[in-house]
Amino acid sequence: MRLSELGGKEIVDVKKAERLGVLGQTDLEIDEKTGQIKALIIPSMKWFGLKRQGGEVRVPWNHIKKIGTDMVIIDVVDEE
């Protein structure tokens, strides 16, 4: 899958059943040596995505469960 094909897909947390953001509004953490994506960095938004809250959610690539035609399903491990 190409990076351009990921743009515009909604990111949904399967455990919380909530929308975290849209790919294209997120940052990618990329390994400089291999060029592989290590994680998605999703900014926390409010007011329908118009204003940042300041925080962010880091989702390691291995927590992505499924990439579908419209959305990316993730399973974020709860921090103890």
MODELLER restraints for C-alpha pairs under 7 A, 6 or more apart:
rsr = mdl.restraints
at = mdl.atoms
rsr.add(forms.Gaussian(group=physical.xy_distance, feature=features.Distance(at['CA:6:A'], at['CA:23:A']), mean=6.51, stdev=0.5))
rsr.add(forms.Gaussian(group=physical.xy_distance, feature=features.Distance(at['CA:7:A'], at['CA:23:A']), mean=5.05, stdev=0.5))
rsr.add(forms.Gaussian(group=physical.xy_distance, feature=features.Distance(at['CA:7:A'], at['CA:24:A']), mean=5.06, stdev=0.5))
rsr.add(forms.Gaussian(group=physical.xy_distance, feature=features.Distance(at['CA:8:A'], at['CA:22:A']), mean=5.77, stdev=0.5))
rsr.add(forms.Gaussian(group=physical.xy_distance, feature=features.Distance(at['CA:8:A'], at['CA:23:A']), mean=5.26, stdev=0.5))
rsr.add(forms.Gaussian(group=physical.xy_distance, feature=features.Distance(at['CA:8:A'], at['CA:24:A']), mean=5.95, stdev=0.5))
rsr.add(forms.Gaussian(group=physical.xy_distance, feature=features.Distance(at['CA:9:A'], at['CA:22:A']), mean=5.56, stdev=0.5))
rsr.add(forms.Gaussian(group=physical.xy_distance, feature=features.Distance(at['CA:9:A'], at['CA:23:A']), mean=5.40, stdev=0.5))
rsr.add(forms.Gaussian(group=physical.xy_distance, feature=features.Distance(at['CA:9:A'], at['CA:70:A']), mean=5.15, stdev=0.5))
rsr.add(forms.Gaussian(group=physical.xy_distance, feature=features.Distance(at['CA:9:A'], at['CA:71:A']), mean=4.60, stdev=0.5))
rsr.add(forms.Gaussian(group=physical.xy_distance, feature=features.Distance(at['CA:9:A'], at['CA:72:A']), mean=6.42, stdev=0.5))
rsr.add(forms.Gaussian(group=physical.xy_distance, feature=features.Distance(at['CA:10:A'], at['CA:19:A']), mean=6.95, stdev=0.5))
rsr.add(forms.Gaussian(group=physical.xy_distance, feature=features.Distance(at['CA:10:A'], at['CA:21:A']), mean=5.88, stdev=0.5))
rsr.add(forms.Gaussian(group=physical.xy_distance, feature=features.Distance(at['CA:10:A'], at['CA:22:A']), mean=4.36, stdev=0.5))
rsr.add(forms.Gaussian(group=physical.xy_distance, feature=features.Distance(at['CA:10:A'], at['CA:23:A']), mean=6.31, stdev=0.5))
rsr.add(forms.Gaussian(group=physical.xy_distance, feature=features.Distance(at['CA:10:A'], at['CA:70:A']), mean=6.53, stdev=0.5))
rsr.add(forms.Gaussian(group=physical.xy_distance, feature=features.Distance(at['CA:10:A'], at['CA:71:A']), mean=4.46, stdev=0.5))
rsr.add(forms.Gaussian(group=physical.xy_distance, feature=features.Distance(at['CA:10:A'], at['CA:72:A']), mean=6.03, stdev=0.5))
rsr.add(forms.Gaussian(group=physical.xy_distance, feature=features.Distance(at['CA:11:A'], at['CA:19:A']), mean=5.86, stdev=0.5))
rsr.add(forms.Gaussian(group=physical.xy_distance, feature=features.Distance(at['CA:11:A'], at['CA:20:A']), mean=5.45, stdev=0.5))
rsr.add(forms.Gaussian(group=physical.xy_distance, feature=features.Distance(at['CA:11:A'], at['CA:21:A']), mean=5.34, stdev=0.5))
rsr.add(forms.Gaussian(group=physical.xy_distance, feature=features.Distance(at['CA:11:A'], at['CA:22:A']), mean=5.68, stdev=0.5))
rsr.add(forms.Gaussian(group=physical.xy_distance, feature=features.Distance(at['CA:11:A'], at['CA:23:A']), mean=6.90, stdev=0.5))
rsr.add(forms.Gaussian(group=physical.xy_distance, feature=features.Distance(at['CA:11:A'], at['CA:71:A']), mean=5.77, stdev=0.5))
rsr.add(forms.Gaussian(group=physical.xy_distance, feature=features.Distance(at['CA:11:A'], at['CA:72:A']), mean=4.80, stdev=0.5))
rsr.add(forms.Gaussian(group=physical.xy_distance, feature=features.Distance(at['CA:11:A'], at['CA:73:A']), mean=6.16, stdev=0.5))
rsr.add(forms.Gaussian(group=physical.xy_distance, feature=features.Distance(at['CA:12:A'], at['CA:18:A']), mean=5.64, stdev=0.5))
rsr.add(forms.Gaussian(group=physical.xy_distance, feature=features.Distance(at['CA:12:A'], at['CA:19:A']), mean=4.52, stdev=0.5))
rsr.add(forms.Gaussian(group=physical.xy_distance, feature=features.Distance(at['CA:12:A'], at['CA:20:A']), mean=5.77, stdev=0.5))
rsr.add(forms.Gaussian(group=physical.xy_distance, feature=features.Distance(at['CA:12:A'], at['CA:72:A']), mean=6.15, stdev=0.5))
rsr.add(forms.Gaussian(group=physical.xy_distance, feature=features.Distance(at['CA:12:A'], at['CA:73:A']), mean=5.08, stdev=0.5))
rsr.add(forms.Gaussian(group=physical.xy_distance, feature=features.Distance(at['CA:12:A'], at['CA:74:A']), mean=6.12, stdev=0.5))
rsr.add(forms.Gaussian(group=physical.xy_distance, feature=features.Distance(at['CA:13:A'], at['CA:19:A']), mean=6.52, stdev=0.5))
rsr.add(forms.Gaussian(group=physical.xy_distance, feature=features.Distance(at['CA:13:A'], at['CA:20:A']), mean=6.93, stdev=0.5))
rsr.add(forms.Gaussian(group=physical.xy_distance, feature=features.Distance(at['CA:13:A'], at['CA:73:A']), mean=6.05, stdev=0.5))
rsr.add(forms.Gaussian(group=physical.xy_distance, feature=features.Distance(at['CA:13:A'], at['CA:74:A']), mean=4.99, stdev=0.5))
rsr.add(forms.Gaussian(group=physical.xy_distance, feature=features.Distance(at['CA:13:A'], at['CA:75:A']), mean=5.77, stdev=0.5))
rsr.add(forms.Gaussian(group=physical.xy_distance, feature=features.Distance(at['CA:13:A'], at['CA:76:A']), mean=6.87, stdev=0.5))
rsr.add(forms.Gaussian(group=physical.xy_distance, feature=features.Distance(at['CA:14:A'], at['CA:73:A']), mean=6.23, stdev=0.5))
rsr.add(forms.Gaussian(group=physical.xy_distance, feature=features.Distance(at['CA:14:A'], at['CA:74:A']), mean=5.97, stdev=0.5))
rsr.add(forms.Gaussian(group=physical.xy_distance, feature=features.Distance(at['CA:14:A'], at['CA:75:A']), mean=5.63, stdev=0.5))
rsr.add(forms.Gaussian(group=physical.xy_distance, feature=features.Distance(at['CA:15:A'], at['CA:75:A']), mean=6.43, stdev=0.5))
rsr.add(forms.Gaussian(group=physical.xy_distance, feature=features.Distance(at['CA:21:A'], at['CA:42:A']), mean=6.72, stdev=0.5))
rsr.add(forms.Gaussian(group=physical.xy_distance, feature=features.Distance(at['CA:26:A'], at['CA:40:A']), mean=6.73, stdev=0.5))
rsr.add(forms.Gaussian(group=physical.xy_distance, feature=features.Distance(at['CA:26:A'], at['CA:41:A']), mean=5.71, stdev=0.5))
rsr.add(forms.Gaussian(group=physical.xy_distance, feature=features.Distance(at['CA:26:A'], at['CA:42:A']), mean=4.88, stdev=0.5))
rsr.add(forms.Gaussian(group=physical.xy_distance, feature=features.Distance(at['CA:26:A'], at['CA:43:A']), mean=6.59, stdev=0.5))
rsr.add(forms.Gaussian(group=physical.xy_distance, feature=features.Distance(at['CA:27:A'], at['CA:40:A']), mean=5.97, stdev=0.5))
rsr.add(forms.Gaussian(group=physical.xy_distance, feature=features.Distance(at['CA:27:A'], at['CA:41:A']), mean=4.94, stdev=0.5))
rsr.add(forms.Gaussian(group=physical.xy_distance, feature=features.Distance(at['CA:27:A'], at['CA:42:A']), mean=6.59, stdev=0.5))
rsr.add(forms.Gaussian(group=physical.xy_distance, feature=features.Distance(at['CA:28:A'], at['CA:37:A']), mean=6.64, stdev=0.5))
rsr.add(forms.Gaussian(group=physical.xy_distance, feature=features.Distance(at['CA:28:A'], at['CA:39:A']), mean=5.98, stdev=0.5))
rsr.add(forms.Gaussian(group=physical.xy_distance, feature=features.Distance(at['CA:28:A'], at['CA:40:A']), mean=4.83, stdev=0.5))
rsr.add(forms.Gaussian(group=physical.xy_distance, feature=features.Distance(at['CA:28:A'], at['CA:41:A']), mean=5.94, stdev=0.5))
rsr.add(forms.Gaussian(group=physical.xy_distance, feature=features.Distance(at['CA:29:A'], at['CA:37:A']), mean=5.92, stdev=0.5))
rsr.add(forms.Gaussian(group=physical.xy_distance, feature=features.Distance(at['CA:29:A'], at['CA:38:A']), mean=5.38, stdev=0.5))
rsr.add(forms.Gaussian(group=physical.xy_distance, feature=features.Distance(at['CA:29:A'], at['CA:39:A']), mean=5.03, stdev=0.5))
rsr.add(forms.Gaussian(group=physical.xy_distance, feature=features.Distance(at['CA:29:A'], at['CA:40:A']), mean=6.20, stdev=0.5))
rsr.add(forms.Gaussian(group=physical.xy_distance, feature=features.Distance(at['CA:30:A'], at['CA:36:A']), mean=5.66, stdev=0.5))
rsr.add(forms.Gaussian(group=physical.xy_distance, feature=features.Distance(at['CA:30:A'], at['CA:37:A']), mean=4.47, stdev=0.5))
rsr.add(forms.Gaussian(group=physical.xy_distance, feature=features.Distance(at['CA:30:A'], at['CA:38:A']), mean=5.39, stdev=0.5))
rsr.add(forms.Gaussian(group=physical.xy_distance, feature=features.Distance(at['CA:31:A'], at['CA:37:A']), mean=6.35, stdev=0.5))
rsr.add(forms.Gaussian(group=physical.xy_distance, feature=features.Distance(at['CA:31:A'], at['CA:38:A']), mean=6.29, stdev=0.5))
rsr.add(forms.Gaussian(group=physical.xy_distance, feature=features.Distance(at['CA:37:A'], at['CA:61:A']), mean=6.76, stdev=0.5))
rsr.add(forms.Gaussian(group=physical.xy_distance, feature=features.Distance(at['CA:38:A'], at['CA:60:A']), mean=5.98, stdev=0.5))
rsr.add(forms.Gaussian(group=physical.xy_distance, feature=features.Distance(at['CA:38:A'], at['CA:61:A']), mean=5.38, stdev=0.5))
rsr.add(forms.Gaussian(group=physical.xy_distance, feature=features.Distance(at['CA:39:A'], at['CA:58:A']), mean=6.48, stdev=0.5))
rsr.add(forms.Gaussian(group=physical.xy_distance, feature=features.Distance(at['CA:39:A'], at['CA:59:A']), mean=5.29, stdev=0.5))
rsr.add(forms.Gaussian(group=physical.xy_distance, feature=features.Distance(at['CA:39:A'], at['CA:60:A']), mean=4.10, stdev=0.5))
rsr.add(forms.Gaussian(group=physical.xy_distance, feature=features.Distance(at['CA:39:A'], at['CA:61:A']), mean=4.76, stdev=0.5))
rsr.add(forms.Gaussian(group=physical.xy_distance, feature=features.Distance(at['CA:40:A'], at['CA:58:A']), mean=5.78, stdev=0.5))
rsr.add(forms.Gaussian(group=physical.xy_distance, feature=features.Distance(at['CA:40:A'], at['CA:59:A']), mean=5.07, stdev=0.5))
rsr.add(forms.Gaussian(group=physical.xy_distance, feature=features.Distance(at['CA:40:A'], at['CA:60:A']), mean=6.42, stdev=0.5))
rsr.add(forms.Gaussian(group=physical.xy_distance, feature=features.Distance(at['CA:40:A'], at['CA:61:A']), mean=6.89, stdev=0.5))
rsr.add(forms.Gaussian(group=physical.xy_distance, feature=features.Distance(at['CA:41:A'], at['CA:56:A']), mean=6.54, stdev=0.5))
rsr.add(forms.Gaussian(group=physical.xy_distance, feature=features.Distance(at['CA:41:A'], at['CA:57:A']), mean=5.74, stdev=0.5))
rsr.add(forms.Gaussian(group=physical.xy_distance, feature=features.Distance(at['CA:41:A'], at['CA:58:A']), mean=4.60, stdev=0.5))
rsr.add(forms.Gaussian(group=physical.xy_distance, feature=features.Distance(at['CA:41:A'], at['CA:59:A']), mean=6.38, stdev=0.5))
rsr.add(forms.Gaussian(group=physical.xy_distance, feature=features.Distance(at['CA:42:A'], at['CA:56:A']), mean=5.43, stdev=0.5))
rsr.add(forms.Gaussian(group=physical.xy_distance, feature=features.Distance(at['CA:42:A'], at['CA:57:A']), mean=5.04, stdev=0.5))
rsr.add(forms.Gaussian(group=physical.xy_distance, feature=features.Distance(at['CA:42:A'], at['CA:58:A']), mean=6.35, stdev=0.5))
rsr.add(forms.Gaussian(group=physical.xy_distance, feature=features.Distance(at['CA:43:A'], at['CA:52:A']), mean=6.90, stdev=0.5))
rsr.add(forms.Gaussian(group=physical.xy_distance, feature=features.Distance(at['CA:43:A'], at['CA:55:A']), mean=6.17, stdev=0.5))
rsr.add(forms.Gaussian(group=physical.xy_distance, feature=features.Distance(at['CA:43:A'], at['CA:56:A']), mean=4.24, stdev=0.5))
rsr.add(forms.Gaussian(group=physical.xy_distance, feature=features.Distance(at['CA:43:A'], at['CA:57:A']), mean=6.35, stdev=0.5))
rsr.add(forms.Gaussian(group=physical.xy_distance, feature=features.Distance(at['CA:44:A'], at['CA:52:A']), mean=5.94, stdev=0.5))
rsr.add(forms.Gaussian(group=physical.xy_distance, feature=features.Distance(at['CA:44:A'], at['CA:53:A']), mean=5.53, stdev=0.5))
rsr.add(forms.Gaussian(group=physical.xy_distance, feature=features.Distance(at['CA:44:A'], at['CA:54:A']), mean=6.53, stdev=0.5))
rsr.add(forms.Gaussian(group=physical.xy_distance, feature=features.Distance(at['CA:44:A'], at['CA:55:A']), mean=5.35, stdev=0.5))
rsr.add(forms.Gaussian(group=physical.xy_distance, feature=features.Distance(at['CA:44:A'], at['CA:56:A']), mean=5.14, stdev=0.5))
rsr.add(forms.Gaussian(group=physical.xy_distance, feature=features.Distance(at['CA:45:A'], at['CA:51:A']), mean=5.88, stdev=0.5))
rsr.add(forms.Gaussian(group=physical.xy_distance, feature=features.Distance(at['CA:45:A'], at['CA:52:A']), mean=4.66, stdev=0.5))
rsr.add(forms.Gaussian(group=physical.xy_distance, feature=features.Distance(at['CA:45:A'], at['CA:53:A']), mean=5.60, stdev=0.5))
rsr.add(forms.Gaussian(group=physical.xy_distance, feature=features.Distance(at['CA:46:A'], at['CA:52:A']), mean=6.38, stdev=0.5))
rsr.add(forms.Gaussian(group=physical.xy_distance, feature=features.Distance(at['CA:46:A'], at['CA:53:A']), mean=6.60, stdev=0.5))
rsr.add(forms.Gaussian(group=physical.xy_distance, feature=features.Distance(at['CA:59:A'], at['CA:76:A']), mean=6.79, stdev=0.5))
rsr.add(forms.Gaussian(group=physical.xy_distance, feature=features.Distance(at['CA:63:A'], at['CA:74:A']), mean=5.68, stdev=0.5))
rsr.add(forms.Gaussian(group=physical.xy_distance, feature=features.Distance(at['CA:63:A'], at['CA:75:A']), mean=5.37, stdev=0.5))
rsr.add(forms.Gaussian(group=physical.xy_distance, feature=features.Distance(at['CA:63:A'], at['CA:76:A']), mean=6.13, stdev=0.5))
rsr.add(forms.Gaussian(group=physical.xy_distance, feature=features.Distance(at['CA:64:A'], at['CA:73:A']), mean=6.11, stdev=0.5))
rsr.add(forms.Gaussian(group=physical.xy_distance, feature=features.Distance(at['CA:64:A'], at['CA:74:A']), mean=4.36, stdev=0.5))
rsr.add(forms.Gaussian(group=physical.xy_distance, feature=features.Distance(at['CA:64:A'], at['CA:75:A']), mean=6.38, stdev=0.5))
rsr.add(forms.Gaussian(group=physical.xy_distance, feature=features.Distance(at['CA:65:A'], at['CA:73:A']), mean=5.58, stdev=0.5))
rsr.add(forms.Gaussian(group=physical.xy_distance, feature=features.Distance(at['CA:65:A'], at['CA:74:A']), mean=5.30, stdev=0.5))
rsr.add(forms.Gaussian(group=physical.xy_distance, feature=features.Distance(at['CA:65:A'], at['CA:75:A']), mean=6.60, stdev=0.5))
rsr.add(forms.Gaussian(group=physical.xy_distance, feature=features.Distance(at['CA:66:A'], at['CA:72:A']), mean=5.87, stdev=0.5))
rsr.add(forms.Gaussian(group=physical.xy_distance, feature=features.Distance(at['CA:66:A'], at['CA:73:A']), mean=5.13, stdev=0.5))
rsr.add(forms.Gaussian(group=physical.xy_distance, feature=features.Distance(at['CA:67:A'], at['CA:73:A']), mean=6.36, stdev=0.5))
